[in-house]
Amino acid sequence: MKHLIKSIMAIGSLFLASCASQPTLQEYYVDNSENPNFLSIDVPASILKMDEVELTPTQKEAIESLRKFNLLAFKKNEDNVAEYEIEKKKVSQILKGDDFVELMKINSKYGKGVIKYLGDEDAIDEVIIYGDSKDKGFALVRVLGKDMNPAHIIQLMQAIQKSDYKGEGLGEIGDFLKG
């Protein structure tokens, strides 16, 4: 009987391990927060200083649905090109997961990117912004909130553009994201 129980537990462990082989975005953040090739910062939504900005009611609702931002950026240089390619593939695999819904693609002179979200389309809990530049590296921004609305994402971007926020409080990562 002991052998049967041990066999069932071993099979169960293998099954669980195979199911969990795909890391989550949160695990990826945690795993790389101490990696010297990455810049990592968690900031509250209040850093945007939106209190002083005249906002429409929709923009106010969008801002109030935010809780915090997690930023993780891989700063590419000539010494870490191989690791950059590996990490870029890892992120791509995670973002291909069925849980992520694509909101829009970004293609600019700075690089390519995508905006995706997790949650129901009328109650989003997390927005993911991924941008990749062949020269500088890539950045992942997790926008965490409660019941965010996809239609409000555009309103949120417009509200941030109205503000005087220039990346203060973000340190090195602010410089990286600016260009």
C-alpha positions as CSV (number, residue, x, y, z in Angstrom):
1,M,0.0,0.0,0.0
2,K,2.9,2.4,0.8
3,H,4.3,1.8,-2.6
4,L,1.0,2.6,-4.3
5,I,0.7,5.9,-2.3
6,K,4.3,6.8,-3.1
7,S,3.7,6.1,-6.8
8,I,0.5,8.1,-6.9
9,M,2.2,11.0,-5.2
10,A,5.2,10.8,-7.6
11,I,2.9,10.9,-10.6
12,G,0.9,13.7,-9.1
13,S,4.1,15.7,-8.6
14,L,5.2,15.1,-12.1
15,F,1.8,16.2,-13.5
16,L,1.8,19.4,-11.4
17,A,5.3,20.2,-12.4
18,S,4.5,19.8,-16.1
19,C,1.4,22.0,-15.8
20,A,3.4,24.7,-14.1
21,S,6.3,24.6,-16.5
22,Q,5.2,27.9,-18.2
23,P,6.2,30.7,-15.9
24,T,3.8,33.6,-15.2
25,L,4.6,37.2,-15.9
26,Q,4.7,37.8,-12.2
27,E,7.2,35.0,-11.7
28,Y,9.3,36.4,-14.5
29,Y,9.4,39.8,-12.8
30,V,10.5,38.2,-9.5
31,D,13.1,35.9,-11.1
32,N,14.8,38.8,-12.9
33,S,14.4,41.7,-10.4
34,E,18.0,41.0,-9.0
35,N,19.5,40.3,-12.4
36,P,22.1,43.0,-13.2
37,N,21.0,43.2,-16.9
38,F,17.5,44.3,-15.7
39,L,16.2,47.5,-14.2
40,S,13.2,46.9,-11.9
41,I,10.9,49.2,-10.0
42,D,7.4,49.1,-8.5
43,V,5.6,52.4,-8.2
44,P,2.2,53.5,-6.9
45,A,-0.2,55.1,-9.3
46,S,0.0,58.3,-7.2
47,I,3.5,58.9,-8.7
48,L,1.7,60.2,-11.8
49,K,0.6,63.4,-9.9
50,M,-2.8,63.5,-11.6
51,D,-4.4,65.5,-8.7
52,E,-3.3,68.8,-10.3
53,V,-4.6,67.9,-13.8
54,E,-8.0,68.9,-15.2
55,L,-9.5,65.6,-16.2
56,T,-12.8,64.5,-17.8
57,P,-15.0,62.2,-15.6
58,T,-13.9,59.2,-17.8
59,Q,-10.3,60.1,-17.3
60,K,-10.8,60.4,-13.5
61,E,-12.5,57.0,-13.5
62,A,-9.6,55.5,-15.4
63,I,-7.0,57.0,-13.0
64,E,-9.0,55.8,-9.9
65,S,-9.0,52.2,-11.2
66,L,-5.2,52.1,-11.1
67,R,-3.2,50.7,-8.1
68,K,0.4,50.5,-9.1
69,F,2.9,49.9,-11.9
70,N,5.6,47.2,-12.1
71,L,8.4,48.1,-14.5
72,L,11.1,45.7,-15.7
73,A,13.5,46.6,-18.4
74,F,16.4,44.7,-20.0
75,K,19.1,47.1,-20.8
76,K,20.9,45.7,-23.8
77,N,24.7,46.3,-24.4
78,E,27.4,44.7,-26.4
79,D,28.2,42.2,-23.6
80,N,24.7,40.8,-23.2
81,V,23.3,40.4,-26.7
82,A,22.9,36.6,-26.3
83,E,21.1,36.9,-23.0
84,Y,18.9,39.7,-24.5
85,E,17.8,37.3,-27.2
86,I,17.1,34.5,-24.7
87,E,15.1,36.8,-22.4
88,K,13.2,38.3,-25.3
89,K,12.1,34.8,-26.3
90,K,11.0,34.0,-22.8
91,V,8.8,37.1,-22.6
92,S,7.4,36.4,-26.0
93,Q,6.4,32.9,-24.9
94,I,4.7,34.2,-21.7
95,L,2.8,36.8,-23.6
96,K,1.5,34.2,-26.1
97,G,-0.4,32.6,-23.3
98,D,-4.1,32.1,-23.7
99,D,-4.9,34.3,-20.7
100,F,-3.6,37.5,-22.4
101,V,-5.9,39.4,-24.7
102,E,-4.3,41.7,-27.3
103,L,-5.5,45.3,-27.2
104,M,-3.2,46.9,-29.7
105,K,0.2,46.6,-31.5
106,I,2.7,49.4,-31.4
107,N,5.1,50.1,-34.2
108,S,7.2,53.3,-33.9
109,K,10.6,54.7,-34.7
110,Y,11.7,53.5,-31.2
111,G,10.7,49.9,-31.7
112,K,7.8,47.5,-31.7
113,G,5.5,46.6,-28.9
114,V,2.1,45.3,-27.8
115,I,-0.5,46.1,-25.2
116,K,-2.3,43.2,-23.7
117,Y,-4.6,42.6,-20.8
118,L,-5.7,40.0,-18.3
119,G,-9.3,39.8,-17.0
120,D,-12.7,40.3,-18.5
121,E,-13.1,42.9,-21.2
122,D,-15.2,45.1,-18.9
123,A,-13.2,44.5,-15.7
124,I,-9.5,44.3,-16.4
125,D,-7.2,43.7,-13.5
126,E,-3.8,44.0,-15.3
127,V,-2.6,45.7,-18.5
128,I,0.7,44.7,-19.9
129,I,2.7,47.0,-22.1
130,Y,5.7,45.4,-23.9
131,G,8.2,47.4,-26.0
132,D,11.3,46.2,-27.7
133,S,14.1,48.2,-29.3
134,K,16.9,46.4,-31.1
135,D,19.4,49.0,-29.8
136,K,18.3,49.5,-26.2
137,G,16.6,46.3,-25.1
138,F,13.0,45.8,-24.0
139,A,10.7,47.0,-21.3
140,L,7.7,45.4,-19.7
141,V,5.2,47.5,-17.8
142,R,2.5,45.8,-15.7
143,V,-0.3,48.2,-14.9
144,L,-2.2,46.8,-12.0
145,G,-5.7,48.0,-11.1
146,K,-9.2,47.0,-10.2
147,D,-11.9,46.7,-12.8
148,M,-10.1,48.8,-15.4
149,N,-12.1,49.3,-18.7
150,P,-10.3,48.8,-22.0
151,A,-12.0,51.9,-23.4
152,H,-10.4,53.9,-20.5
153,I,-6.9,52.8,-21.4
154,I,-6.8,55.5,-24.2
155,Q,-8.3,58.0,-21.8
156,L,-5.6,57.1,-19.3
157,M,-2.9,57.7,-21.9
158,Q,-4.4,61.1,-22.8
159,A,-4.6,62.0,-19.1
160,I,-0.9,61.2,-18.5
161,Q,0.0,63.3,-21.6
162,K,-1.9,66.2,-20.0
163,S,0.0,65.9,-16.8
164,D,3.5,67.4,-16.1
165,Y,4.8,63.9,-15.3
166,K,8.3,63.5,-16.8
167,G,9.3,60.2,-15.2
168,E,10.4,61.6,-11.8
169,G,10.8,58.9,-9.2
170,L,11.6,56.2,-11.7
171,G,15.4,56.6,-11.6
172,E,17.4,54.7,-14.2
173,I,14.3,53.1,-15.7
174,G,12.8,56.5,-16.4
175,D,15.9,57.4,-18.4
176,F,15.7,54.1,-20.2
177,L,12.0,54.6,-21.1
178,K,12.5,58.1,-22.3
179,G,14.8,57.1,-25.1
